[in-house]
Amino acid sequence: MKVGDLVKMKWSTFASLRRAKRQGFPADEVGLVVEEAHGAAKIAFPSQGSKMRTLLKVNLEVVGE
C-alpha cells in the first residue's frame, strides 16, 4: 500500500459493518491513501469532504493502484 492507492475497508463481521453505517462512516466506499506510516494510513473519502480518517493498514484492502 502506498500514497495514491484506492482502498476500501475490510469488515470482520456484519455487525461491525452495520454499526459503522449507523455512525455515518463511509462503510462501502472507496477512499484514496493520502499519507501512510508504519502500520496506519490516512484516507480521504469523497463523501466526507475535506475530512480524513486514519485507519490501520490491516483493516484496508487495496482495490486499485
PDB file of N, H, CA, C and O in Angstrom:
ATOM      1  N   MET A   1       0.838  -1.166   0.000  1.00  0.00           N
ATOM      2  CA  MET A   1       0.000   0.000   0.000  1.00  0.00           C
ATOM      3  C   MET A   1       0.890   1.239   0.000  1.00  0.00           C
ATOM      4  O   MET A   1       1.840   1.342   0.776  1.00  0.00           O
ATOM      5  N   LYS A   2       0.560   2.181  -0.892  1.00  0.00           N
ATOM      6  H   LYS A   2      -0.211   2.098  -1.523  1.00  0.00           H
ATOM      7  CA  LYS A   2       1.344   3.406  -0.970  1.00  0.00           C
ATOM      8  C   LYS A   2       0.416   4.589  -1.258  1.00  0.00           C
ATOM      9  O   LYS A   2      -0.763   4.408  -1.562  1.00  0.00           O
ATOM     10  N   VAL A   3       0.963   5.790  -1.160  1.00  0.00           N
ATOM     11  H   VAL A   3       1.921   5.938  -0.913  1.00  0.00           H
ATOM     12  CA  VAL A   3       0.190   7.006  -1.399  1.00  0.00           C
ATOM     13  C   VAL A   3      -0.350   6.971  -2.828  1.00  0.00           C
ATOM     14  O   VAL A   3       0.379   6.661  -3.770  1.00  0.00           O
ATOM     15  N   GLY A   4      -1.639   7.291  -2.977  1.00  0.00           N
ATOM     16  H   GLY A   4      -2.232   7.543  -2.211  1.00  0.00           H
ATOM     17  CA  GLY A   4      -2.288   7.295  -4.280  1.00  0.00           C
ATOM     18  C   GLY A   4      -3.106   6.054  -4.576  1.00  0.00           C
ATOM     19  O   GLY A   4      -3.865   6.045  -5.544  1.00  0.00           O
ATOM     20  N   ASP A   5      -2.978   5.005  -3.774  1.00  0.00           N
ATOM     21  H   ASP A   5      -2.361   5.013  -2.987  1.00  0.00           H
ATOM     22  CA  ASP A   5      -3.762   3.783  -3.969  1.00  0.00           C
ATOM     23  C   ASP A   5      -5.216   4.004  -3.577  1.00  0.00           C
ATOM     24  O   ASP A   5      -5.518   4.802  -2.690  1.00  0.00           O
ATOM     25  N   LEU A   6      -6.105   3.293  -4.245  1.00  0.00           N
ATOM     26  H   LEU A   6      -5.859   2.645  -4.966  1.00  0.00           H
ATOM     27  CA  LEU A   6      -7.515   3.278  -3.867  1.00  0.00           C
ATOM     28  C   LEU A   6      -7.740   2.097  -2.947  1.00  0.00           C
ATOM     29  O   LEU A   6      -7.325   0.979  -3.250  1.00  0.00           O
ATOM     30  N   VAL A   7      -8.398   2.340  -1.820  1.00  0.00           N
ATOM     31  H   VAL A   7      -8.735   3.248  -1.573  1.00  0.00           H
ATOM     32  CA  VAL A   7      -8.613   1.292  -0.824  1.00  0.00           C
ATOM     33  C   VAL A   7     -10.060   1.298  -0.341  1.00  0.00           C
ATOM     34  O   VAL A   7     -10.782   2.282  -0.496  1.00  0.00           O
ATOM     35  N   LYS A   8     -10.460   0.182   0.245  1.00  0.00           N
ATOM     36  H   LYS A   8      -9.873  -0.618   0.371  1.00  0.00           H
ATOM     37  CA  LYS A   8     -11.745   0.119   0.942  1.00  0.00           C
ATOM     38  C   LYS A   8     -11.552  -0.675   2.214  1.00  0.00           C
ATOM     39  O   LYS A   8     -10.573  -1.408   2.354  1.00  0.00           O
ATOM     40  N   MET A   9     -12.473  -0.533   3.132  1.00  0.00           N
ATOM     41  H   MET A   9     -13.269   0.062   3.018  1.00  0.00           H
ATOM     42  CA  MET A   9     -12.384  -1.198   4.429  1.00  0.00           C
ATOM     43  C   MET A   9     -12.721  -2.683   4.305  1.00  0.00           C
ATOM     44  O   MET A   9     -13.586  -3.077   3.523  1.00  0.00           O
ATOM     45  N   LYS A  10     -12.018  -3.495   5.096  1.00  0.00           N
ATOM     46  H   LYS A  10     -11.315  -3.174   5.731  1.00  0.00           H
ATOM     47  CA  LYS A  10     -12.360  -4.910   5.254  1.00  0.00           C
ATOM     48  C   LYS A  10     -13.153  -5.006   6.559  1.00  0.00           C
ATOM     49  O   LYS A  10     -12.781  -4.394   7.560  1.00  0.00           O
ATOM     50  N   TRP A  11     -14.223  -5.759   6.548  1.00  0.00           N
ATOM     51  H   TRP A  11     -14.525  -6.257   5.734  1.00  0.00           H
ATOM     52  CA  TRP A  11     -15.062  -5.908   7.741  1.00  0.00           C
ATOM     53  C   TRP A  11     -15.002  -7.343   8.219  1.00  0.00           C
ATOM     54  O   TRP A  11     -15.153  -8.277   7.431  1.00  0.00           O
ATOM     55  N   SER A  12     -14.782  -7.515   9.515  1.00  0.00           N
ATOM     56  H   SER A  12     -14.660  -6.757  10.155  1.00  0.00           H
ATOM     57  CA  SER A  12     -14.681  -8.862  10.073  1.00  0.00           C
ATOM     58  C   SER A  12     -16.053  -9.479  10.340  1.00  0.00           C
ATOM     59  O   SER A  12     -16.222 -10.695  10.241  1.00  0.00           O
ATOM     60  N   THR A  13     -17.015  -8.651  10.673  1.00  0.00           N
ATOM     61  H   THR A  13     -16.877  -7.663  10.754  1.00  0.00           H
ATOM     62  CA  THR A  13     -18.363  -9.156  10.925  1.00  0.00           C
ATOM     63  C   THR A  13     -19.395  -8.216  10.310  1.00  0.00           C
ATOM     64  O   THR A  13     -19.123  -7.038  10.077  1.00  0.00           O
ATOM     65  N   PHE A  14     -20.567  -8.753  10.054  1.00  0.00           N
ATOM     66  H   PHE A  14     -20.788  -9.710  10.243  1.00  0.00           H
ATOM     67  CA  PHE A  14     -21.657  -7.924   9.534  1.00  0.00           C
ATOM     68  C   PHE A  14     -22.095  -6.902  10.570  1.00  0.00           C
ATOM     69  O   PHE A  14     -22.505  -5.796  10.220  1.00  0.00           O
ATOM     70  N   ALA A  15     -22.011  -7.267  11.843  1.00  0.00           N
ATOM     71  H   ALA A  15     -21.678  -8.165  12.127  1.00  0.00           H
ATOM     72  CA  ALA A  15     -22.422  -6.352  12.914  1.00  0.00           C
ATOM     73  C   ALA A  15     -21.543  -5.098  12.933  1.00  0.00           C
ATOM     74  O   ALA A  15     -22.052  -3.995  13.133  1.00  0.00           O
ATOM     75  N   SER A  16     -20.234  -5.253  12.728  1.00  0.00           N
ATOM     76  H   SER A  16     -19.821  -6.149  12.565  1.00  0.00           H
ATOM     77  CA  SER A  16     -19.357  -4.085  12.729  1.00  0.00           C
ATOM     78  C   SER A  16     -19.632  -3.195  11.515  1.00  0.00           C
ATOM     79  O   SER A  16     -19.548  -1.971  11.619  1.00  0.00           O
ATOM     80  N   LEU A  17     -19.955  -3.786  10.382  1.00  0.00           N
ATOM     81  H   LEU A  17     -20.024  -4.781  10.297  1.00  0.00           H
ATOM     82  CA  LEU A  17     -20.331  -3.017   9.196  1.00  0.00           C
ATOM     83  C   LEU A  17     -21.616  -2.236   9.441  1.00  0.00           C
ATOM     84  O   LEU A  17     -21.698  -1.056   9.102  1.00  0.00           O
ATOM     85  N   ARG A  18     -22.614  -2.883  10.025  1.00  0.00           N
ATOM     86  H   ARG A  18     -22.547  -3.842  10.301  1.00  0.00           H
ATOM     87  CA  ARG A  18     -23.891  -2.241  10.307  1.00  0.00           C
ATOM     88  C   ARG A  18     -23.716  -1.084  11.297  1.00  0.00           C
ATOM     89  O   ARG A  18     -24.329  -0.028  11.138  1.00  0.00           O
ATOM     90  N   ARG A  19     -22.879  -1.287  12.316  1.00  0.00           N
ATOM     91  H   ARG A  19     -22.381  -2.145  12.445  1.00  0.00           H
ATOM     92  CA  ARG A  19     -22.605  -0.251  13.304  1.00  0.00           C
ATOM     93  C   ARG A  19     -21.923   0.960  12.658  1.00  0.00           C
ATOM     94  O   ARG A  19     -22.255   2.104  12.968  1.00  0.00           O
ATOM     95  N   ALA A  20     -20.974   0.702  11.764  1.00  0.00           N
ATOM     96  H   ALA A  20     -20.704  -0.228  11.512  1.00  0.00           H
ATOM     97  CA  ALA A  20     -20.257   1.780  11.082  1.00  0.00           C
ATOM     98  C   ALA A  20     -21.198   2.606  10.212  1.00  0.00           C
ATOM     99  O   ALA A  20     -21.105   3.833  10.179  1.00  0.00           O
ATOM    100  N   LYS A  21     -22.096   1.936   9.514  1.00  0.00           N
ATOM    101  H   LYS A  21     -22.171   0.939   9.541  1.00  0.00           H
ATOM    102  CA  LYS A  21     -23.068   2.652   8.673  1.00  0.00           C
ATOM    103  C   LYS A  21     -23.968   3.542   9.515  1.00  0.00           C
ATOM    104  O   LYS A  21     -24.282   4.665   9.120  1.00  0.00           O
ATOM    105  N   ARG A  22     -24.383   3.045  10.674  1.00  0.00           N
ATOM    106  H   ARG A  22     -24.128   2.133  10.995  1.00  0.00           H
ATOM    107  CA  ARG A  22     -25.242   3.825  11.564  1.00  0.00           C
ATOM    108  C   ARG A  22     -24.553   5.086  12.076  1.00  0.00           C
ATOM    109  O   ARG A  22     -25.203   6.106  12.307  1.00  0.00           O
ATOM    110  N   GLN A  23     -23.235   5.012  12.252  1.00  0.00           N
ATOM    111  H   GLN A  23     -22.707   4.184  12.065  1.00  0.00           H
ATOM    112  CA  GLN A  23     -22.470   6.141  12.779  1.00  0.00           C
ATOM    113  C   GLN A  23     -21.997   7.092  11.686  1.00  0.00           C
ATOM    114  O   GLN A  23     -21.281   8.052  11.972  1.00  0.00           O
ATOM    115  N   GLY A  24     -22.387   6.841  10.441  1.00  0.00           N
ATOM    116  H   GLY A  24     -22.969   6.061  10.208  1.00  0.00           H
ATOM    117  CA  GLY A  24     -22.037   7.729   9.343  1.00  0.00           C
ATOM    118  C   GLY A  24     -20.664   7.496   8.742  1.00  0.00           C
ATOM    119  O   GLY A  24     -20.141   8.362   8.041  1.00  0.00           O
ATOM    120  N   PHE A  25     -20.070   6.331   9.008  1.00  0.00           N
ATOM    121  H   PHE A  25     -20.495   5.627   9.578  1.00  0.00           H
ATOM    122  CA  PHE A  25     -18.767   6.000   8.456  1.00  0.00           C
ATOM    123  C   PHE A  25     -18.947   5.541   7.011  1.00  0.00           C
ATOM    124  O   PHE A  25     -19.901   4.818   6.724  1.00  0.00           O
ATOM    125  N   PRO A  26     -18.066   5.934   6.095  1.00  0.00           N
ATOM    126  CA  PRO A  26     -18.201   5.511   4.696  1.00  0.00           C
ATOM    127  C   PRO A  26     -17.867   4.028   4.532  1.00  0.00           C
ATOM    128  O   PRO A  26     -16.767   3.691   4.094  1.00  0.00           O
ATOM    129  N   ALA A  27     -18.777   3.164   4.869  1.00  0.00           N
ATOM    130  H   ALA A  27     -19.670   3.438   5.225  1.00  0.00           H
ATOM    131  CA  ALA A  27     -18.528   1.730   5.001  1.00  0.00           C
ATOM    132  C   ALA A  27     -18.185   1.027   3.689  1.00  0.00           C
ATOM    133  O   ALA A  27     -17.220   0.264   3.642  1.00  0.00           O
ATOM    134  N   ASP A  28     -18.940   1.262   2.639  1.00  0.00           N
ATOM    135  H   ASP A  28     -19.724   1.882   2.677  1.00  0.00           H
ATOM    136  CA  ASP A  28     -18.734   0.542   1.378  1.00  0.00           C
ATOM    137  C   ASP A  28     -18.080   1.412   0.319  1.00  0.00           C
ATOM    138  O   ASP A  28     -18.133   1.087  -0.867  1.00  0.00           O
ATOM    139  N   GLU A  29     -17.473   2.493   0.722  1.00  0.00           N
ATOM    140  H   GLU A  29     -17.429   2.757   1.686  1.00  0.00           H
ATOM    141  CA  GLU A  29     -16.931   3.476  -0.201  1.00  0.00           C
ATOM    142  C   GLU A  29     -15.424   3.287  -0.416  1.00  0.00           C
ATOM    143  O   GLU A  29     -14.704   2.844   0.479  1.00  0.00           O
ATOM    144  N   VAL A  30     -14.976   3.628  -1.604  1.00  0.00           N
ATOM    145  H   VAL A  30     -15.561   3.987  -2.331  1.00  0.00           H
ATOM    146  CA  VAL A  30     -13.547   3.573  -1.931  1.00  0.00           C
ATOM    147  C   VAL A  30     -12.915   4.901  -1.539  1.00  0.00           C
ATOM    148  O   VAL A  30     -13.476   5.968  -1.793  1.00  0.00           O
ATOM    149  N   GLY A  31     -11.737   4.824  -0.914  1.00  0.00           N
ATOM    150  H   GLY A  31     -11.281   3.958  -0.708  1.00  0.00           H
ATOM    151  CA  GLY A  31     -11.022   6.022  -0.491  1.00  0.00           C
ATOM    152  C   GLY A  31      -9.633   6.078  -1.091  1.00  0.00           C
ATOM    153  O   GLY A  31      -9.145   5.091  -1.643  1.00  0.00           O
ATOM    154  N   LEU A  32      -8.996   7.238  -0.983  1.00  0.00           N
ATOM    155  H   LEU A  32      -9.392   8.039  -0.535  1.00  0.00           H
ATOM    156  CA  LEU A  32      -7.667   7.469  -1.537  1.00  0.00           C
ATOM    157  C   LEU A  32      -6.657   7.596  -0.405  1.00  0.00           C
ATOM    158  O   LEU A  32      -6.875   8.347   0.545  1.00  0.00           O
ATOM    159  N   VAL A  33      -5.547   6.860  -0.505  1.00  0.00           N
ATOM    160  H   VAL A  33      -5.369   6.250  -1.277  1.00  0.00           H
ATOM    161  CA  VAL A  33      -4.486   6.947   0.504  1.00  0.00           C
ATOM    162  C   VAL A  33      -3.748   8.263   0.293  1.00  0.00           C
ATOM    163  O   VAL A  33      -3.188   8.501  -0.777  1.00  0.00           O
ATOM    164  N   VAL A  34      -3.749   9.122   1.322  1.00  0.00           N
ATOM    165  H   VAL A  34      -4.204   8.929   2.191  1.00  0.00           H
ATOM    166  CA  VAL A  34      -3.111  10.425   1.254  1.00  0.00           C
ATOM    167  C   VAL A  34      -1.733  10.387   1.901  1.00  0.00           C
ATOM    168  O   VAL A  34      -0.796  11.039   1.438  1.00  0.00           O
ATOM    169  N   GLU A  35      -1.623   9.619   2.973  1.00  0.00           N
ATOM    170  H   GLU A  35      -2.384   9.089   3.349  1.00  0.00           H
ATOM    171  CA  GLU A  35      -0.363   9.522   3.709  1.00  0.00           C
ATOM    172  C   GLU A  35      -0.312   8.152   4.361  1.00  0.00           C
ATOM    173  O   GLU A  35      -1.343   7.621   4.775  1.00  0.00           O
ATOM    174  N   GLU A  36       0.881   7.574   4.456  1.00  0.00           N
ATOM    175  H   GLU A  36       1.718   8.005   4.120  1.00  0.00           H
ATOM    176  CA  GLU A  36       0.998   6.285   5.123  1.00  0.00           C
ATOM    177  C   GLU A  36       2.251   6.248   5.980  1.00  0.00           C
ATOM    178  O   GLU A  36       3.285   6.821   5.639  1.00  0.00           O
ATOM    179  N   ALA A  37       2.127   5.571   7.079  1.00  0.00           N
ATOM    180  H   ALA A  37       1.287   5.106   7.357  1.00  0.00           H
ATOM    181  CA  ALA A  37       3.231   5.407   8.023  1.00  0.00           C
ATOM    182  C   ALA A  37       3.171   3.973   8.531  1.00  0.00           C
ATOM    183  O   ALA A  37       2.235   3.245   8.201  1.00  0.00           O
ATOM    184  N   HIS A  38       4.122   3.566   9.305  1.00  0.00           N
ATOM    185  H   HIS A  38       4.883   4.158   9.573  1.00  0.00           H
ATOM    186  CA  HIS A  38       4.330   2.204   9.800  1.00  0.00           C
ATOM    187  C   HIS A  38       3.121   1.280   9.639  1.00  0.00           C
ATOM    188  O   HIS A  38       3.109   0.486   8.698  1.00  0.00           O
ATOM    189  N   GLY A  39       2.144   1.336  10.471  1.00  0.00           N
ATOM    190  H   GLY A  39       2.154   1.981  11.236  1.00  0.00           H
ATOM    191  CA  GLY A  39       1.022   0.401  10.414  1.00  0.00           C
ATOM    192  C   GLY A  39      -0.302   1.072  10.133  1.00  0.00           C
ATOM    193  O   GLY A  39      -1.354   0.448  10.271  1.00  0.00           O
ATOM    194  N   ALA A  40      -0.269   2.355   9.734  1.00  0.00           N
ATOM    195  H   ALA A  40       0.585   2.862   9.622  1.00  0.00           H
ATOM    196  CA  ALA A  40      -1.518   3.098   9.541  1.00  0.00           C
ATOM    197  C   ALA A  40      -1.468   3.892   8.238  1.00  0.00           C
ATOM    198  O   ALA A  40      -0.399   4.108   7.666  1.00  0.00           O
ATOM    199  N   ALA A  41      -2.635   4.319   7.785  1.00  0.00           N
ATOM    200  H   ALA A  41      -3.503   4.143   8.250  1.00  0.00           H
ATOM    201  CA  ALA A  41      -2.737   5.134   6.583  1.00  0.00           C
ATOM    202  C   ALA A  41      -3.817   6.185   6.788  1.00  0.00           C
ATOM    203  O   ALA A  41      -4.834   5.930   7.434  1.00  0.00           O
ATOM    204  N   LYS A  42      -3.587   7.362   6.234  1.00  0.00           N
ATOM    205  H   LYS A  42      -2.762   7.569   5.710  1.00  0.00           H
ATOM    206  CA  LYS A  42      -4.576   8.438   6.285  1.00  0.00           C
ATOM    207  C   LYS A  42      -5.342   8.383   4.973  1.00  0.00           C
ATOM    208  O   LYS A  42      -4.753   8.474   3.896  1.00  0.00           O
ATOM    209  N   ILE A  43      -6.672   8.233   5.071  1.00  0.00           N
ATOM    210  H   ILE A  43      -7.150   8.159   5.946  1.00  0.00           H
ATOM    211  CA  ILE A  43      -7.529   8.011   3.910  1.00  0.00           C
ATOM    212  C   ILE A  43      -8.511   9.162   3.743  1.00  0.00           C
ATOM    213  O   ILE A  43      -9.100   9.632   4.716  1.00  0.00           O
ATOM    214  N   ALA A  44      -8.684   9.615   2.495  1.00  0.00           N
ATOM    215  H   ALA A  44      -8.205   9.233   1.705  1.00  0.00           H
ATOM    216  CA  ALA A  44      -9.682  10.634   2.157  1.00  0.00           C
ATOM    217  C   ALA A  44     -10.832   9.933   1.433  1.00  0.00           C
ATOM    218  O   ALA A  44     -10.623   9.275   0.414  1.00  0.00           O
ATOM    219  N   PHE A  45     -12.041  10.078   1.962  1.00  0.00           N
ATOM    220  H   PHE A  45     -12.211  10.612   2.790  1.00  0.00           H
ATOM    221  CA  PHE A  45     -13.235   9.521   1.340  1.00  0.00           C
ATOM    222  C   PHE A  45     -14.019  10.655   0.685  1.00  0.00           C
ATOM    223  O   PHE A  45     -14.226  11.688   1.323  1.00  0.00           O
ATOM    224  N   PRO A  46     -14.463  10.504  -0.565  1.00  0.00           N
ATOM    225  CA  PRO A  46     -15.166  11.579  -1.276  1.00  0.00           C
ATOM    226  C   PRO A  46     -16.416  12.096  -0.551  1.00  0.00           C
ATOM    227  O   PRO A  46     -16.675  13.299  -0.561  1.00  0.00           O
ATOM    228  N   SER A  47     -17.175  11.223   0.062  1.00  0.00           N
ATOM    229  H   SER A  47     -16.964  10.246   0.070  1.00  0.00           H
ATOM    230  CA  SER A  47     -18.414  11.650   0.726  1.00  0.00           C
ATOM    231  C   SER A  47     -18.157  12.432   2.011  1.00  0.00           C
ATOM    232  O   SER A  47     -19.069  13.082   2.523  1.00  0.00           O
ATOM    233  N   GLN A  48     -16.947  12.382   2.537  1.00  0.00           N
ATOM    234  H   GLN A  48     -16.207  11.854   2.121  1.00  0.00           H
ATOM    235  CA  GLN A  48     -16.619  13.054   3.796  1.00  0.00           C
ATOM    236  C   GLN A  48     -16.078  14.463   3.586  1.00  0.00           C
ATOM    237  O   GLN A  48     -15.745  15.138   4.559  1.00  0.00           O
ATOM    238  N   GLY A  49     -15.982  14.921   2.348  1.00  0.00           N
ATOM    239  H   GLY A  49     -16.253  14.372   1.557  1.00  0.00           H
ATOM    240  CA  GLY A  49     -15.468  16.257   2.058  1.00  0.00           C
ATOM    241  C   GLY A  49     -13.985  16.342   2.371  1.00  0.00           C
ATOM    242  O   GLY A  49     -13.202  15.509   1.914  1.00  0.00           O
ATOM    243  N   SER A  50     -13.597  17.343   3.145  1.00  0.00           N
ATOM    244  H   SER A  50     -14.233  18.020   3.516  1.00  0.00           H
ATOM    245  CA  SER A  50     -12.175  17.529   3.456  1.00  0.00           C
ATOM    246  C   SER A  50     -11.729  16.724   4.678  1.00  0.00           C
ATOM    247  O   SER A  50     -10.554  16.753   5.045  1.00  0.00           O
ATOM    248  N   LYS A  51     -12.656  16.012   5.303  1.00  0.00           N
ATOM    249  H   LYS A  51     -13.610  15.988   5.005  1.00  0.00           H
ATOM    250  CA  LYS A  51     -12.330  15.209   6.489  1.00  0.00           C
ATOM    251  C   LYS A  51     -11.578  13.941   6.083  1.00  0.00           C
ATOM    252  O   LYS A  51     -11.956  13.261   5.129  1.00  0.00           O
ATOM    253  N   MET A  52     -10.504  13.633   6.823  1.00  0.00           N
ATOM    254  H   MET A  52     -10.197  14.186   7.598  1.00  0.00           H
ATOM    255  CA  MET A  52      -9.730  12.422   6.557  1.00  0.00           C
ATOM    256  C   MET A  52      -9.800  11.507   7.765  1.00  0.00           C
ATOM    257  O   MET A  52     -10.011  11.960   8.890  1.00  0.00           O
ATOM    258  N   ARG A  53      -9.623  10.222   7.524  1.00  0.00           N
ATOM    259  H   ARG A  53      -9.452   9.854   6.610  1.00  0.00           H
ATOM    260  CA  ARG A  53      -9.634   9.240   8.601  1.00  0.00           C
ATOM    261  C   ARG A  53      -8.326   8.478   8.607  1.00  0.00           C
ATOM    262  O   ARG A  53      -7.795   8.133   7.551  1.00  0.00           O
ATOM    263  N   THR A  54      -7.804   8.215   9.797  1.00  0.00           N
ATOM    264  H   THR A  54      -8.235   8.495  10.654  1.00  0.00           H
ATOM    265  CA  THR A  54      -6.603   7.405   9.946  1.00  0.00           C
ATOM    266  C   THR A  54      -7.031   6.002  10.349  1.00  0.00           C
ATOM    267  O   THR A  54      -7.719   5.810  11.352  1.00  0.00           O
ATOM    268  N   LEU A  55      -6.611   5.024   9.549  1.00  0.00           N
ATOM    269  H   LEU A  55      -6.053   5.180   8.734  1.00  0.00           H
ATOM    270  CA  LEU A  55      -7.037   3.642   9.755  1.00  0.00           C
ATOM    271  C   LEU A  55      -5.824   2.720   9.741  1.00  0.00           C
ATOM    272  O   LEU A  55      -4.808   3.023   9.117  1.00  0.00           O
ATOM    273  N   LEU A  56      -5.943   1.597  10.434  1.00  0.00           N
ATOM    274  H   LEU A  56      -6.769   1.351  10.941  1.00  0.00           H
ATOM    275  CA  LEU A  56      -4.880   0.592  10.420  1.00  0.00           C
ATOM    276  C   LEU A  56      -4.841  -0.089   9.057  1.00  0.00           C
ATOM    277  O   LEU A  56      -5.881  -0.356   8.455  1.00  0.00           O
ATOM    278  N   LYS A  57      -3.635  -0.365   8.581  1.00  0.00           N
ATOM    279  H   LYS A  57      -2.790  -0.147   9.070  1.00  0.00           H
ATOM    280  CA  LYS A  57      -3.476  -0.997   7.270  1.00  0.00           C
ATOM    281  C   LYS A  57      -4.084  -2.392   7.219  1.00  0.00           C
ATOM    282  O   LYS A  57      -4.544  -2.820   6.161  1.00  0.00           O
ATOM    283  N   VAL A  58      -4.095  -3.108   8.339  1.00  0.00           N
ATOM    284  H   VAL A  58      -3.721  -2.760   9.198  1.00  0.00           H
ATOM    285  CA  VAL A  58      -4.661  -4.468   8.335  1.00  0.00           C
ATOM    286  C   VAL A  58      -6.160  -4.455   8.078  1.00  0.00           C
ATOM    287  O   VAL A  58      -6.731  -5.480   7.704  1.00  0.00           O
ATOM    288  N   ASN A  59      -6.808  -3.305   8.273  1.00  0.00           N
ATOM    289  H   ASN A  59      -6.344  -2.472   8.577  1.00  0.00           H
ATOM    290  CA  ASN A  59      -8.246  -3.189   8.047  1.00  0.00           C
ATOM    291  C   ASN A  59      -8.579  -2.647   6.664  1.00  0.00           C
ATOM    292  O   ASN A  59      -9.743  -2.370   6.377  1.00  0.00           O
ATOM    293  N   LEU A  60      -7.571  -2.489   5.797  1.00  0.00           N
ATOM    294  H   LEU A  60      -6.625  -2.713   6.031  1.00  0.00           H
ATOM    295  CA  LEU A  60      -7.780  -1.925   4.474  1.00  0.00           C
ATOM    296  C   LEU A  60      -7.439  -2.935   3.386  1.00  0.00           C
ATOM    297  O   LEU A  60      -6.558  -3.778   3.559  1.00  0.00           O
ATOM    298  N   GLU A  61      -8.139  -2.840   2.278  1.00  0.00           N
ATOM    299  H   GLU A  61      -8.855  -2.156   2.138  1.00  0.00           H
ATOM    300  CA  GLU A  61      -7.902  -3.697   1.127  1.00  0.00           C
ATOM    301  C   GLU A  61      -7.667  -2.806  -0.090  1.00  0.00           C
ATOM    302  O   GLU A  61      -8.479  -1.926  -0.373  1.00  0.00           O
ATOM    303  N   VAL A  62      -6.568  -3.021  -0.812  1.00  0.00           N
ATOM    304  H   VAL A  62      -5.908  -3.736  -0.582  1.00  0.00           H
ATOM    305  CA  VAL A  62      -6.252  -2.232  -1.997  1.00  0.00           C
ATOM    306  C   VAL A  62      -7.131  -2.708  -3.146  1.00  0.00           C
ATOM    307  O   VAL A  62      -7.163  -3.898  -3.457  1.00  0.00           O
ATOM    308  N   VAL A  63      -7.860  -1.756  -3.792  1.00  0.00           N
ATOM    309  H   VAL A  63      -7.834  -0.788  -3.539  1.00  0.00           H
ATOM    310  CA  VAL A  63      -8.713  -2.111  -4.914  1.00  0.00           C
ATOM    311  C   VAL A  63      -8.186  -1.541  -6.228  1.00  0.00           C
ATOM    312  O   VAL A  63      -8.612  -1.975  -7.298  1.00  0.00           O
ATOM    313  N   GLY A  64      -7.274  -0.582  -6.167  1.00  0.00           N
ATOM    314  H   GLY A  64      -6.928  -0.229  -5.297  1.00  0.00           H
ATOM    315  CA  GLY A  64      -6.682  -0.007  -7.363  1.00  0.00           C
ATOM    316  C   GLY A  64      -5.386   0.699  -7.029  1.00  0.00           C
ATOM    317  O   GLY A  64      -5.259   1.338  -5.985  1.00  0.00           O
ATOM    318  N   GLU A  65      -4.425   0.574  -7.933  1.00  0.00           N
ATOM    319  H   GLU A  65      -4.529   0.055  -8.781  1.00  0.00           H
ATOM    320  CA  GLU A  65      -3.129   1.215  -7.686  1.00  0.00           C
ATOM    321  C   GLU A  65      -2.930   2.364  -8.638  1.00  0.00           C
ATOM    322  O   GLU A  65      -1.897   3.033  -8.591  1.00  0.00           O
TER     323      GLU A  65
END
